[in-house]
């Protein structure tokens, strides 16, 4: 009797597991996403990694928080510089006050987005400092370093374009200073200043332009670069600290193809090339 009960329980357990695994197997068979996610989460890393290596993940988390809070704020924000005669304030500034004072936890979401921008930039600098000091920018990770520098530039542009959106006195005059600084650049400076202003002076067109850059163009570019950045991290692996026995930049070993070339112009990797005895 006990054996029969255990058999029934095991059969129900197998049925339950099969029901749970069916949609996962269906998705994996048609996309391969589950295997890719498993490889991303459970890949091998050097045994001497430390907390400094978590700065990249912290920066990514800060950006995701910015994206989430930004989407929530965009549901209530109005990029309109038109002054309301009844209140004497612009629609943009009025929507900011509405978010802060009237919406449930609106002050918290706006505060997270406002101060999270500074946290994101600070973590970007810390992460790049760690990469530089650990020598993680060396061969074959030069492209990933260039992508990281581009992400830093786009992140600072995000902060600059978002600073104008409250459309108060501080945001207005800070943007005037920023645009005038850009306008002093040689050759392209005046064209860049006109592009940012959307005209001869800062006004409603400037606010709409900054809002589109802040909400559409720059976040899309940052998401794309982060995806490429993570792909290269997974492909090339994590760099050991400088005090490790394996010096930074020497652990890349890609098996050369049949014709002896690993890329369109670059022969097989230098470390693999040496190990194959080509420099003897």
Rosetta constraint file for C-alpha pairs under 8 A:
AtomPair CA 1 CA 5 HARMONIC 6.38 0.50
AtomPair CA 2 CA 6 HARMONIC 6.27 0.50
AtomPair CA 3 CA 7 HARMONIC 6.16 0.50
AtomPair CA 4 CA 8 HARMONIC 6.25 0.50
AtomPair CA 5 CA 9 HARMONIC 6.25 0.50
AtomPair CA 6 CA 10 HARMONIC 6.13 0.50
AtomPair CA 7 CA 11 HARMONIC 6.13 0.50
AtomPair CA 8 CA 12 HARMONIC 6.19 0.50
AtomPair CA 9 CA 13 HARMONIC 6.04 0.50
AtomPair CA 10 CA 14 HARMONIC 6.15 0.50
AtomPair CA 11 CA 15 HARMONIC 6.25 0.50
AtomPair CA 12 CA 16 HARMONIC 6.09 0.50
AtomPair CA 13 CA 17 HARMONIC 6.10 0.50
AtomPair CA 14 CA 18 HARMONIC 6.01 0.50
AtomPair CA 15 CA 19 HARMONIC 6.15 0.50
AtomPair CA 16 CA 20 HARMONIC 6.25 0.50
AtomPair CA 17 CA 21 HARMONIC 5.97 0.50
AtomPair CA 18 CA 22 HARMONIC 5.87 0.50
AtomPair CA 19 CA 23 HARMONIC 7.76 0.50
AtomPair CA 20 CA 24 HARMONIC 7.42 0.50
AtomPair CA 21 CA 25 HARMONIC 5.87 0.50
AtomPair CA 22 CA 26 HARMONIC 6.00 0.50
AtomPair CA 23 CA 27 HARMONIC 6.12 0.50
AtomPair CA 24 CA 28 HARMONIC 6.10 0.50
AtomPair CA 24 CA 34 HARMONIC 7.64 0.50
AtomPair CA 25 CA 29 HARMONIC 5.95 0.50
AtomPair CA 26 CA 30 HARMONIC 6.48 0.50
AtomPair CA 27 CA 31 HARMONIC 5.92 0.50
AtomPair CA 27 CA 32 HARMONIC 7.24 0.50
AtomPair CA 27 CA 33 HARMONIC 7.38 0.50
AtomPair CA 27 CA 34 HARMONIC 7.61 0.50
AtomPair CA 28 CA 32 HARMONIC 4.52 0.50
AtomPair CA 28 CA 33 HARMONIC 5.85 0.50
AtomPair CA 28 CA 34 HARMONIC 5.48 0.50
AtomPair CA 28 CA 35 HARMONIC 7.07 0.50
AtomPair CA 32 CA 36 HARMONIC 6.36 0.50
AtomPair CA 33 CA 37 HARMONIC 6.00 0.50
AtomPair CA 34 CA 38 HARMONIC 6.07 0.50
AtomPair CA 35 CA 39 HARMONIC 6.13 0.50
AtomPair CA 36 CA 40 HARMONIC 6.14 0.50
AtomPair CA 37 CA 41 HARMONIC 6.16 0.50
AtomPair CA 38 CA 42 HARMONIC 5.84 0.50
AtomPair CA 38 CA 43 HARMONIC 7.92 0.50
AtomPair CA 39 CA 43 HARMONIC 5.37 0.50
AtomPair CA 40 CA 234 HARMONIC 6.90 0.50
AtomPair CA 43 CA 234 HARMONIC 7.97 0.50
AtomPair CA 45 CA 49 HARMONIC 7.54 0.50
AtomPair CA 45 CA 237 HARMONIC 7.00 0.50
AtomPair CA 45 CA 238 HARMONIC 6.02 0.50
AtomPair CA 46 CA 238 HARMONIC 6.89 0.50
AtomPair CA 46 CA 239 HARMONIC 7.44 0.50
AtomPair CA 46 CA 240 HARMONIC 6.09 0.50
AtomPair CA 48 CA 240 HARMONIC 6.66 0.50
AtomPair CA 48 CA 241 HARMONIC 7.21 0.50
AtomPair CA 48 CA 244 HARMONIC 7.21 0.50
AtomPair CA 49 CA 53 HARMONIC 6.56 0.50
AtomPair CA 49 CA 240 HARMONIC 6.34 0.50
AtomPair CA 49 CA 241 HARMONIC 6.84 0.50
AtomPair CA 50 CA 54 HARMONIC 7.73 0.50
AtomPair CA 51 CA 55 HARMONIC 7.63 0.50
AtomPair CA 52 CA 130 HARMONIC 6.89 0.50
AtomPair CA 53 CA 130 HARMONIC 7.92 0.50
AtomPair CA 54 CA 58 HARMONIC 6.17 0.50
AtomPair CA 55 CA 59 HARMONIC 6.10 0.50
AtomPair CA 55 CA 123 HARMONIC 6.75 0.50
AtomPair CA 55 CA 126 HARMONIC 7.07 0.50
AtomPair CA 55 CA 127 HARMONIC 5.23 0.50
AtomPair CA 56 CA 60 HARMONIC 6.27 0.50
AtomPair CA 56 CA 123 HARMONIC 7.96 0.50
AtomPair CA 56 CA 124 HARMONIC 7.81 0.50
AtomPair CA 56 CA 127 HARMONIC 5.80 0.50
AtomPair CA 57 CA 61 HARMONIC 6.13 0.50
AtomPair CA 58 CA 62 HARMONIC 6.20 0.50
AtomPair CA 58 CA 123 HARMONIC 7.18 0.50
AtomPair CA 59 CA 63 HARMONIC 6.30 0.50
AtomPair CA 59 CA 120 HARMONIC 5.97 0.50
AtomPair CA 59 CA 123 HARMONIC 5.42 0.50
AtomPair CA 59 CA 124 HARMONIC 6.10 0.50
AtomPair CA 59 CA 127 HARMONIC 7.60 0.50
AtomPair CA 60 CA 64 HARMONIC 6.26 0.50
AtomPair CA 61 CA 65 HARMONIC 6.25 0.50
AtomPair CA 62 CA 66 HARMONIC 6.28 0.50
AtomPair CA 62 CA 116 HARMONIC 6.73 0.50
AtomPair CA 62 CA 119 HARMONIC 7.08 0.50
AtomPair CA 62 CA 120 HARMONIC 5.43 0.50
AtomPair CA 63 CA 67 HARMONIC 6.17 0.50
AtomPair CA 63 CA 120 HARMONIC 6.31 0.50
AtomPair CA 64 CA 68 HARMONIC 6.13 0.50
AtomPair CA 65 CA 69 HARMONIC 6.08 0.50
AtomPair CA 65 CA 113 HARMONIC 7.65 0.50
AtomPair CA 65 CA 116 HARMONIC 7.61 0.50
AtomPair CA 66 CA 70 HARMONIC 5.75 0.50
AtomPair CA 66 CA 112 HARMONIC 7.77 0.50
AtomPair CA 66 CA 113 HARMONIC 5.61 0.50
AtomPair CA 66 CA 116 HARMONIC 6.48 0.50
AtomPair CA 66 CA 117 HARMONIC 6.96 0.50
AtomPair CA 67 CA 71 HARMONIC 6.22 0.50
AtomPair CA 67 CA 219 HARMONIC 7.96 0.50
AtomPair CA 68 CA 72 HARMONIC 6.53 0.50
AtomPair CA 69 CA 73 HARMONIC 6.19 0.50
AtomPair CA 69 CA 109 HARMONIC 5.92 0.50
AtomPair CA 69 CA 110 HARMONIC 7.35 0.50
AtomPair CA 69 CA 112 HARMONIC 7.24 0.50
AtomPair CA 69 CA 113 HARMONIC 5.83 0.50
AtomPair CA 70 CA 74 HARMONIC 6.05 0.50
AtomPair CA 70 CA 113 HARMONIC 6.66 0.50
AtomPair CA 70 CA 215 HARMONIC 7.99 0.50
AtomPair CA 71 CA 75 HARMONIC 6.62 0.50
AtomPair CA 72 CA 76 HARMONIC 7.49 0.50
AtomPair CA 72 CA 109 HARMONIC 7.81 0.50
AtomPair CA 73 CA 77 HARMONIC 5.98 0.50
AtomPair CA 73 CA 99 HARMONIC 7.65 0.50
AtomPair CA 73 CA 109 HARMONIC 7.53 0.50
AtomPair CA 73 CA 110 HARMONIC 7.12 0.50
AtomPair CA 74 CA 78 HARMONIC 7.85 0.50
AtomPair CA 76 CA 95 HARMONIC 6.68 0.50
AtomPair CA 76 CA 99 HARMONIC 6.96 0.50
AtomPair CA 77 CA 92 HARMONIC 6.68 0.50
AtomPair CA 77 CA 95 HARMONIC 5.36 0.50
AtomPair CA 77 CA 96 HARMONIC 6.54 0.50
AtomPair CA 77 CA 99 HARMONIC 7.81 0.50
AtomPair CA 78 CA 91 HARMONIC 6.31 0.50
AtomPair CA 78 CA 92 HARMONIC 5.03 0.50
AtomPair CA 78 CA 95 HARMONIC 6.07 0.50
AtomPair CA 79 CA 91 HARMONIC 7.43 0.50
AtomPair CA 79 CA 92 HARMONIC 5.30 0.50
AtomPair CA 79 CA 165 HARMONIC 7.18 0.50
AtomPair CA 79 CA 207 HARMONIC 6.40 0.50
AtomPair CA 79 CA 208 HARMONIC 5.95 0.50
AtomPair CA 79 CA 211 HARMONIC 6.78 0.50
AtomPair CA 80 CA 90 HARMONIC 6.99 0.50
AtomPair CA 80 CA 91 HARMONIC 5.42 0.50
AtomPair CA 80 CA 92 HARMONIC 5.18 0.50
AtomPair CA 80 CA 204 HARMONIC 6.54 0.50
AtomPair CA 80 CA 207 HARMONIC 7.33 0.50
AtomPair CA 80 CA 208 HARMONIC 7.38 0.50
AtomPair CA 81 CA 90 HARMONIC 5.21 0.50
AtomPair CA 81 CA 91 HARMONIC 6.04 0.50
AtomPair CA 81 CA 92 HARMONIC 5.95 0.50
AtomPair CA 81 CA 167 HARMONIC 7.47 0.50
AtomPair CA 81 CA 203 HARMONIC 7.13 0.50
AtomPair CA 81 CA 204 HARMONIC 4.99 0.50
AtomPair CA 81 CA 207 HARMONIC 7.12 0.50
AtomPair CA 82 CA 90 HARMONIC 5.22 0.50
AtomPair CA 82 CA 91 HARMONIC 6.08 0.50
AtomPair CA 82 CA 204 HARMONIC 7.36 0.50
AtomPair CA 83 CA 88 HARMONIC 6.08 0.50
AtomPair CA 83 CA 89 HARMONIC 5.18 0.50
AtomPair CA 83 CA 90 HARMONIC 4.01 0.50
AtomPair CA 83 CA 91 HARMONIC 6.38 0.50
AtomPair CA 84 CA 88 HARMONIC 5.41 0.50
AtomPair CA 84 CA 89 HARMONIC 5.65 0.50
AtomPair CA 84 CA 90 HARMONIC 5.77 0.50
AtomPair CA 84 CA 91 HARMONIC 6.66 0.50
AtomPair CA 85 CA 89 HARMONIC 7.59 0.50
AtomPair CA 89 CA 93 HARMONIC 6.55 0.50
AtomPair CA 89 CA 94 HARMONIC 6.50 0.50
AtomPair CA 90 CA 94 HARMONIC 6.09 0.50
AtomPair CA 90 CA 167 HARMONIC 7.74 0.50
AtomPair CA 91 CA 95 HARMONIC 6.03 0.50
AtomPair CA 92 CA 96 HARMONIC 6.44 0.50
AtomPair CA 92 CA 165 HARMONIC 7.25 0.50
AtomPair CA 92 CA 166 HARMONIC 6.33 0.50
AtomPair CA 92 CA 167 HARMONIC 6.33 0.50
AtomPair CA 93 CA 97 HARMONIC 6.34 0.50
AtomPair CA 93 CA 166 HARMONIC 5.41 0.50
AtomPair CA 93 CA 167 HARMONIC 5.65 0.50
AtomPair CA 93 CA 168 HARMONIC 6.57 0.50
AtomPair CA 94 CA 98 HARMONIC 6.10 0.50
AtomPair CA 95 CA 99 HARMONIC 6.14 0.50
AtomPair CA 96 CA 100 HARMONIC 6.19 0.50
AtomPair CA 96 CA 166 HARMONIC 6.26 0.50
AtomPair CA 97 CA 101 HARMONIC 5.85 0.50
AtomPair CA 97 CA 102 HARMONIC 7.73 0.50
AtomPair CA 98 CA 102 HARMONIC 5.13 0.50
AtomPair CA 98 CA 103 HARMONIC 6.68 0.50
AtomPair CA 99 CA 103 HARMONIC 5.27 0.50
AtomPair CA 99 CA 106 HARMONIC 5.07 0.50
AtomPair CA 99 CA 107 HARMONIC 6.74 0.50
AtomPair CA 99 CA 110 HARMONIC 7.62 0.50
AtomPair CA 100 CA 105 HARMONIC 7.96 0.50
AtomPair CA 100 CA 106 HARMONIC 5.05 0.50
AtomPair CA 100 CA 107 HARMONIC 4.33 0.50
AtomPair CA 100 CA 110 HARMONIC 6.94 0.50
AtomPair CA 101 CA 106 HARMONIC 7.09 0.50
AtomPair CA 101 CA 107 HARMONIC 6.75 0.50
AtomPair CA 102 CA 106 HARMONIC 7.27 0.50
AtomPair CA 103 CA 107 HARMONIC 7.76 0.50
AtomPair CA 105 CA 109 HARMONIC 6.46 0.50
AtomPair CA 106 CA 110 HARMONIC 6.09 0.50
AtomPair CA 107 CA 111 HARMONIC 5.92 0.50
AtomPair CA 108 CA 112 HARMONIC 6.03 0.50
AtomPair CA 109 CA 113 HARMONIC 6.23 0.50
AtomPair CA 110 CA 114 HARMONIC 5.99 0.50
AtomPair CA 111 CA 115 HARMONIC 5.95 0.50
AtomPair CA 111 CA 116 HARMONIC 7.75 0.50
AtomPair CA 112 CA 116 HARMONIC 5.30 0.50
AtomPair CA 113 CA 117 HARMONIC 6.21 0.50
AtomPair CA 114 CA 118 HARMONIC 7.47 0.50
AtomPair CA 115 CA 119 HARMONIC 6.47 0.50
AtomPair CA 116 CA 120 HARMONIC 5.99 0.50
AtomPair CA 117 CA 121 HARMONIC 6.42 0.50
AtomPair CA 117 CA 159 HARMONIC 6.50 0.50
AtomPair CA 118 CA 122 HARMONIC 6.15 0.50
AtomPair CA 119 CA 123 HARMONIC 6.07 0.50
AtomPair CA 120 CA 124 HARMONIC 6.16 0.50
AtomPair CA 121 CA 125 HARMONIC 6.40 0.50
AtomPair CA 121 CA 152 HARMONIC 7.52 0.50
AtomPair CA 121 CA 155 HARMONIC 6.76 0.50
AtomPair CA 121 CA 156 HARMONIC 7.01 0.50
AtomPair CA 122 CA 126 HARMONIC 6.28 0.50
AtomPair CA 123 CA 127 HARMONIC 5.94 0.50
AtomPair CA 124 CA 128 HARMONIC 6.16 0.50
AtomPair CA 124 CA 152 HARMONIC 6.55 0.50
AtomPair CA 125 CA 129 HARMONIC 6.02 0.50
AtomPair CA 125 CA 152 HARMONIC 7.82 0.50
AtomPair CA 126 CA 130 HARMONIC 6.19 0.50
AtomPair CA 127 CA 131 HARMONIC 6.29 0.50
AtomPair CA 128 CA 132 HARMONIC 6.11 0.50
AtomPair CA 128 CA 148 HARMONIC 7.41 0.50
AtomPair CA 129 CA 133 HARMONIC 6.04 0.50
AtomPair CA 130 CA 134 HARMONIC 5.87 0.50
AtomPair CA 131 CA 135 HARMONIC 6.03 0.50
AtomPair CA 131 CA 136 HARMONIC 4.95 0.50
AtomPair CA 131 CA 137 HARMONIC 6.33 0.50
AtomPair CA 132 CA 136 HARMONIC 6.26 0.50
AtomPair CA 132 CA 137 HARMONIC 6.28 0.50
AtomPair CA 134 CA 239 HARMONIC 7.87 0.50
AtomPair CA 134 CA 240 HARMONIC 7.74 0.50
AtomPair CA 134 CA 241 HARMONIC 5.58 0.50
AtomPair CA 134 CA 242 HARMONIC 5.38 0.50
AtomPair CA 134 CA 248 HARMONIC 7.21 0.50
AtomPair CA 135 CA 242 HARMONIC 7.04 0.50
AtomPair CA 135 CA 248 HARMONIC 5.63 0.50
AtomPair CA 135 CA 249 HARMONIC 7.42 0.50
AtomPair CA 136 CA 141 HARMONIC 6.81 0.50
AtomPair CA 136 CA 239 HARMONIC 5.81 0.50
AtomPair CA 136 CA 248 HARMONIC 6.07 0.50
AtomPair CA 136 CA 249 HARMONIC 6.80 0.50
AtomPair CA 137 CA 141 HARMONIC 5.32 0.50
AtomPair CA 137 CA 142 HARMONIC 5.27 0.50
AtomPair CA 137 CA 144 HARMONIC 7.37 0.50
AtomPair CA 137 CA 145 HARMONIC 5.42 0.50
AtomPair CA 137 CA 249 HARMONIC 7.88 0.50
AtomPair CA 138 CA 142 HARMONIC 5.71 0.50
AtomPair CA 138 CA 248 HARMONIC 7.02 0.50
AtomPair CA 138 CA 249 HARMONIC 5.27 0.50
AtomPair CA 139 CA 249 HARMONIC 5.09 0.50
AtomPair CA 139 CA 250 HARMONIC 7.62 0.50
AtomPair CA 140 CA 236 HARMONIC 7.62 0.50
AtomPair CA 140 CA 249 HARMONIC 6.39 0.50
AtomPair CA 140 CA 252 HARMONIC 6.92 0.50
AtomPair CA 141 CA 145 HARMONIC 6.48 0.50
AtomPair CA 141 CA 232 HARMONIC 7.97 0.50
AtomPair CA 141 CA 236 HARMONIC 7.33 0.50
AtomPair CA 141 CA 249 HARMONIC 7.56 0.50
AtomPair CA 142 CA 146 HARMONIC 6.38 0.50
AtomPair CA 143 CA 147 HARMONIC 6.26 0.50
AtomPair CA 144 CA 148 HARMONIC 6.15 0.50
AtomPair CA 144 CA 229 HARMONIC 6.00 0.50
AtomPair CA 144 CA 232 HARMONIC 6.57 0.50
AtomPair CA 144 CA 233 HARMONIC 7.75 0.50
AtomPair CA 145 CA 149 HARMONIC 6.29 0.50
AtomPair CA 146 CA 150 HARMONIC 6.27 0.50
AtomPair CA 147 CA 151 HARMONIC 6.15 0.50
AtomPair CA 147 CA 225 HARMONIC 6.68 0.50
AtomPair CA 147 CA 229 HARMONIC 6.68 0.50
AtomPair CA 148 CA 152 HARMONIC 6.28 0.50
AtomPair CA 148 CA 229 HARMONIC 7.46 0.50
AtomPair CA 149 CA 153 HARMONIC 6.43 0.50
AtomPair CA 150 CA 154 HARMONIC 6.21 0.50
AtomPair CA 151 CA 155 HARMONIC 5.91 0.50
AtomPair CA 151 CA 222 HARMONIC 6.36 0.50
AtomPair CA 151 CA 225 HARMONIC 6.97 0.50
AtomPair CA 151 CA 226 HARMONIC 7.83 0.50
AtomPair CA 152 CA 156 HARMONIC 6.26 0.50
AtomPair CA 153 CA 157 HARMONIC 6.26 0.50
AtomPair CA 154 CA 158 HARMONIC 6.14 0.50
AtomPair CA 154 CA 218 HARMONIC 6.52 0.50
AtomPair CA 154 CA 222 HARMONIC 6.87 0.50
AtomPair CA 155 CA 159 HARMONIC 6.48 0.50
AtomPair CA 155 CA 222 HARMONIC 7.73 0.50
AtomPair CA 156 CA 160 HARMONIC 6.23 0.50
AtomPair CA 157 CA 161 HARMONIC 6.07 0.50
AtomPair CA 157 CA 218 HARMONIC 7.76 0.50
AtomPair CA 158 CA 162 HARMONIC 6.01 0.50
AtomPair CA 158 CA 213 HARMONIC 7.88 0.50
AtomPair CA 158 CA 214 HARMONIC 5.68 0.50
AtomPair CA 158 CA 218 HARMONIC 6.56 0.50
AtomPair CA 158 CA 219 HARMONIC 7.86 0.50
AtomPair CA 159 CA 163 HARMONIC 6.13 0.50
AtomPair CA 160 CA 164 HARMONIC 7.43 0.50
AtomPair CA 160 CA 175 HARMONIC 7.76 0.50
AtomPair CA 161 CA 165 HARMONIC 7.48 0.50
AtomPair CA 161 CA 210 HARMONIC 5.15 0.50
AtomPair CA 161 CA 211 HARMONIC 7.09 0.50
AtomPair CA 161 CA 213 HARMONIC 6.96 0.50
AtomPair CA 161 CA 214 HARMONIC 5.65 0.50
AtomPair CA 162 CA 210 HARMONIC 7.14 0.50
AtomPair CA 162 CA 211 HARMONIC 7.23 0.50
AtomPair CA 162 CA 214 HARMONIC 5.97 0.50
AtomPair CA 163 CA 171 HARMONIC 5.74 0.50
AtomPair CA 163 CA 175 HARMONIC 7.56 0.50
AtomPair CA 164 CA 168 HARMONIC 7.86 0.50
AtomPair CA 164 CA 171 HARMONIC 4.65 0.50
AtomPair CA 164 CA 172 HARMONIC 6.11 0.50
AtomPair CA 164 CA 174 HARMONIC 7.88 0.50
AtomPair CA 164 CA 175 HARMONIC 6.33 0.50
AtomPair CA 164 CA 207 HARMONIC 7.02 0.50
AtomPair CA 164 CA 210 HARMONIC 7.41 0.50
AtomPair CA 165 CA 171 HARMONIC 7.31 0.50
AtomPair CA 165 CA 207 HARMONIC 6.65 0.50
AtomPair CA 165 CA 210 HARMONIC 7.56 0.50
AtomPair CA 165 CA 211 HARMONIC 6.88 0.50
AtomPair CA 166 CA 171 HARMONIC 6.64 0.50
AtomPair CA 167 CA 171 HARMONIC 5.71 0.50
AtomPair CA 167 CA 172 HARMONIC 6.07 0.50
AtomPair CA 167 CA 207 HARMONIC 7.93 0.50
AtomPair CA 168 CA 172 HARMONIC 6.04 0.50
AtomPair CA 169 CA 173 HARMONIC 6.18 0.50
AtomPair CA 170 CA 174 HARMONIC 5.98 0.50
AtomPair CA 171 CA 175 HARMONIC 6.09 0.50
AtomPair CA 172 CA 176 HARMONIC 6.32 0.50
AtomPair CA 173 CA 177 HARMONIC 6.28 0.50
AtomPair CA 174 CA 178 HARMONIC 6.24 0.50
AtomPair CA 175 CA 179 HARMONIC 5.99 0.50
AtomPair CA 176 CA 180 HARMONIC 6.08 0.50
AtomPair CA 176 CA 202 HARMONIC 7.51 0.50
AtomPair CA 177 CA 181 HARMONIC 6.16 0.50
AtomPair CA 178 CA 182 HARMONIC 6.39 0.50
AtomPair CA 179 CA 183 HARMONIC 6.10 0.50
AtomPair CA 179 CA 193 HARMONIC 5.60 0.50
AtomPair CA 179 CA 196 HARMONIC 7.03 0.50
AtomPair CA 179 CA 197 HARMONIC 7.58 0.50
AtomPair CA 180 CA 184 HARMONIC 6.57 0.50
AtomPair CA 180 CA 193 HARMONIC 6.88 0.50
AtomPair CA 181 CA 185 HARMONIC 7.45 0.50
AtomPair CA 182 CA 189 HARMONIC 5.70 0.50
AtomPair CA 182 CA 190 HARMONIC 7.88 0.50
AtomPair CA 182 CA 192 HARMONIC 6.84 0.50
AtomPair CA 182 CA 193 HARMONIC 6.15 0.50
AtomPair CA 183 CA 188 HARMONIC 7.86 0.50
AtomPair CA 183 CA 189 HARMONIC 4.08 0.50
AtomPair CA 183 CA 190 HARMONIC 4.80 0.50
AtomPair CA 183 CA 191 HARMONIC 7.57 0.50
AtomPair CA 183 CA 192 HARMONIC 6.44 0.50
AtomPair CA 183 CA 193 HARMONIC 4.91 0.50
AtomPair CA 184 CA 189 HARMONIC 5.37 0.50
AtomPair CA 184 CA 190 HARMONIC 7.12 0.50
AtomPair CA 185 CA 189 HARMONIC 4.14 0.50
AtomPair CA 185 CA 190 HARMONIC 7.54 0.50
AtomPair CA 188 CA 192 HARMONIC 6.02 0.50
AtomPair CA 189 CA 193 HARMONIC 6.17 0.50
AtomPair CA 190 CA 194 HARMONIC 6.21 0.50
AtomPair CA 191 CA 195 HARMONIC 6.12 0.50
AtomPair CA 192 CA 196 HARMONIC 6.21 0.50
AtomPair CA 193 CA 197 HARMONIC 6.13 0.50
AtomPair CA 194 CA 198 HARMONIC 5.84 0.50
AtomPair CA 194 CA 199 HARMONIC 5.70 0.50
AtomPair CA 194 CA 200 HARMONIC 6.59 0.50
AtomPair CA 195 CA 199 HARMONIC 7.25 0.50
AtomPair CA 196 CA 206 HARMONIC 6.56 0.50
AtomPair CA 196 CA 209 HARMONIC 7.21 0.50
AtomPair CA 196 CA 210 HARMONIC 7.48 0.50
AtomPair CA 197 CA 201 HARMONIC 6.19 0.50
AtomPair CA 197 CA 202 HARMONIC 5.26 0.50
AtomPair CA 197 CA 203 HARMONIC 7.52 0.50
AtomPair CA 197 CA 205 HARMONIC 7.21 0.50
AtomPair CA 197 CA 206 HARMONIC 4.80 0.50
AtomPair CA 197 CA 209 HARMONIC 7.92 0.50
AtomPair CA 198 CA 202 HARMONIC 7.47 0.50
AtomPair CA 198 CA 205 HARMONIC 5.54 0.50
AtomPair CA 198 CA 206 HARMONIC 5.23 0.50
AtomPair CA 198 CA 209 HARMONIC 6.97 0.50
AtomPair CA 199 CA 205 HARMONIC 7.48 0.50
AtomPair CA 199 CA 206 HARMONIC 7.72 0.50
AtomPair CA 202 CA 206 HARMONIC 5.59 0.50
AtomPair CA 202 CA 207 HARMONIC 7.99 0.50
AtomPair CA 203 CA 207 HARMONIC 6.54 0.50
AtomPair CA 204 CA 208 HARMONIC 6.32 0.50
AtomPair CA 205 CA 209 HARMONIC 6.05 0.50
AtomPair CA 206 CA 210 HARMONIC 6.06 0.50
AtomPair CA 207 CA 211 HARMONIC 6.06 0.50
AtomPair CA 208 CA 212 HARMONIC 6.23 0.50
AtomPair CA 209 CA 213 HARMONIC 6.23 0.50
AtomPair CA 210 CA 214 HARMONIC 5.90 0.50
AtomPair CA 211 CA 215 HARMONIC 5.92 0.50
AtomPair CA 212 CA 216 HARMONIC 5.45 0.50
AtomPair CA 212 CA 217 HARMONIC 6.78 0.50
AtomPair CA 213 CA 217 HARMONIC 4.94 0.50
AtomPair CA 213 CA 218 HARMONIC 5.73 0.50
AtomPair CA 214 CA 218 HARMONIC 5.88 0.50
AtomPair CA 214 CA 219 HARMONIC 6.94 0.50
AtomPair CA 215 CA 219 HARMONIC 6.31 0.50
AtomPair CA 216 CA 220 HARMONIC 6.05 0.50
AtomPair CA 217 CA 221 HARMONIC 6.28 0.50
AtomPair CA 218 CA 222 HARMONIC 6.08 0.50
AtomPair CA 219 CA 223 HARMONIC 6.06 0.50
AtomPair CA 220 CA 224 HARMONIC 6.26 0.50
AtomPair CA 221 CA 225 HARMONIC 6.16 0.50
AtomPair CA 222 CA 226 HARMONIC 6.00 0.50
AtomPair CA 223 CA 227 HARMONIC 6.22 0.50
AtomPair CA 224 CA 228 HARMONIC 6.39 0.50
AtomPair CA 225 CA 229 HARMONIC 5.90 0.50
AtomPair CA 226 CA 230 HARMONIC 6.07 0.50
AtomPair CA 227 CA 231 HARMONIC 6.19 0.50
AtomPair CA 228 CA 232 HARMONIC 6.29 0.50
AtomPair CA 229 CA 233 HARMONIC 6.29 0.50
AtomPair CA 230 CA 234 HARMONIC 6.19 0.50
AtomPair CA 231 CA 235 HARMONIC 6.08 0.50
AtomPair CA 232 CA 236 HARMONIC 5.79 0.50
AtomPair CA 232 CA 237 HARMONIC 7.86 0.50
AtomPair CA 233 CA 237 HARMONIC 5.41 0.50
AtomPair CA 233 CA 238 HARMONIC 6.57 0.50
AtomPair CA 234 CA 238 HARMONIC 7.73 0.50
AtomPair CA 236 CA 252 HARMONIC 6.65 0.50
AtomPair CA 239 CA 248 HARMONIC 5.98 0.50
AtomPair CA 239 CA 249 HARMONIC 7.36 0.50
AtomPair CA 239 CA 251 HARMONIC 7.97 0.50
AtomPair CA 240 CA 244 HARMONIC 6.06 0.50
AtomPair CA 240 CA 246 HARMONIC 6.89 0.50
AtomPair CA 240 CA 247 HARMONIC 7.27 0.50
AtomPair CA 240 CA 248 HARMONIC 6.28 0.50
AtomPair CA 241 CA 247 HARMONIC 7.88 0.50
AtomPair CA 241 CA 248 HARMONIC 7.27 0.50
AtomPair CA 242 CA 247 HARMONIC 6.18 0.50
AtomPair CA 242 CA 248 HARMONIC 6.45 0.50
AtomPair CA 243 CA 247 HARMONIC 7.80 0.50
AtomPair CA 246 CA 250 HARMONIC 6.97 0.50
AtomPair CA 246 CA 251 HARMONIC 7.10 0.50
AtomPair CA 247 CA 251 HARMONIC 7.80 0.50
AtomPair CA 250 CA 271 HARMONIC 6.18 0.50
AtomPair CA 251 CA 271 HARMONIC 7.42 0.50
AtomPair CA 252 CA 269 HARMONIC 7.31 0.50
AtomPair CA 252 CA 271 HARMONIC 6.76 0.50
AtomPair CA 252 CA 272 HARMONIC 7.66 0.50
AtomPair CA 253 CA 269 HARMONIC 6.37 0.50
AtomPair CA 253 CA 271 HARMONIC 6.28 0.50
AtomPair CA 253 CA 272 HARMONIC 5.16 0.50
AtomPair CA 254 CA 262 HARMONIC 7.54 0.50
AtomPair CA 254 CA 268 HARMONIC 7.22 0.50
AtomPair CA 254 CA 269 HARMONIC 6.37 0.50
AtomPair CA 254 CA 272 HARMONIC 6.77 0.50
AtomPair CA 255 CA 262 HARMONIC 7.56 0.50
AtomPair CA 255 CA 268 HARMONIC 7.51 0.50
AtomPair CA 255 CA 272 HARMONIC 7.40 0.50
AtomPair CA 256 CA 260 HARMONIC 5.47 0.50
AtomPair CA 256 CA 261 HARMONIC 5.70 0.50
AtomPair CA 256 CA 262 HARMONIC 5.09 0.50
AtomPair CA 256 CA 268 HARMONIC 5.40 0.50
AtomPair CA 256 CA 269 HARMONIC 7.88 0.50
AtomPair CA 257 CA 261 HARMONIC 5.57 0.50
AtomPair CA 257 CA 262 HARMONIC 5.75 0.50
AtomPair CA 260 CA 267 HARMONIC 6.93 0.50
AtomPair CA 260 CA 268 HARMONIC 6.67 0.50
AtomPair CA 261 CA 265 HARMONIC 7.97 0.50
AtomPair CA 261 CA 266 HARMONIC 6.84 0.50
AtomPair CA 261 CA 267 HARMONIC 4.61 0.50
AtomPair CA 261 CA 268 HARMONIC 5.34 0.50
AtomPair CA 262 CA 266 HARMONIC 6.57 0.50
AtomPair CA 262 CA 267 HARMONIC 5.67 0.50
AtomPair CA 262 CA 268 HARMONIC 4.99 0.50
AtomPair CA 262 CA 269 HARMONIC 7.44 0.50
AtomPair CA 263 CA 267 HARMONIC 6.60 0.50
AtomPair CA 263 CA 268 HARMONIC 7.68 0.50
AtomPair CA 268 CA 272 HARMONIC 6.79 0.50
AtomPair CA 268 CA 273 HARMONIC 5.96 0.50
AtomPair CA 269 CA 273 HARMONIC 5.79 0.50
AtomPair CA 270 CA 274 HARMONIC 6.12 0.50
AtomPair CA 271 CA 275 HARMONIC 6.29 0.50
AtomPair CA 272 CA 276 HARMONIC 6.15 0.50
AtomPair CA 273 CA 277 HARMONIC 6.72 0.50
AtomPair CA 273 CA 278 HARMONIC 5.86 0.50
AtomPair CA 273 CA 279 HARMONIC 7.53 0.50
AtomPair CA 274 CA 278 HARMONIC 5.68 0.50
AtomPair CA 274 CA 279 HARMONIC 5.71 0.50
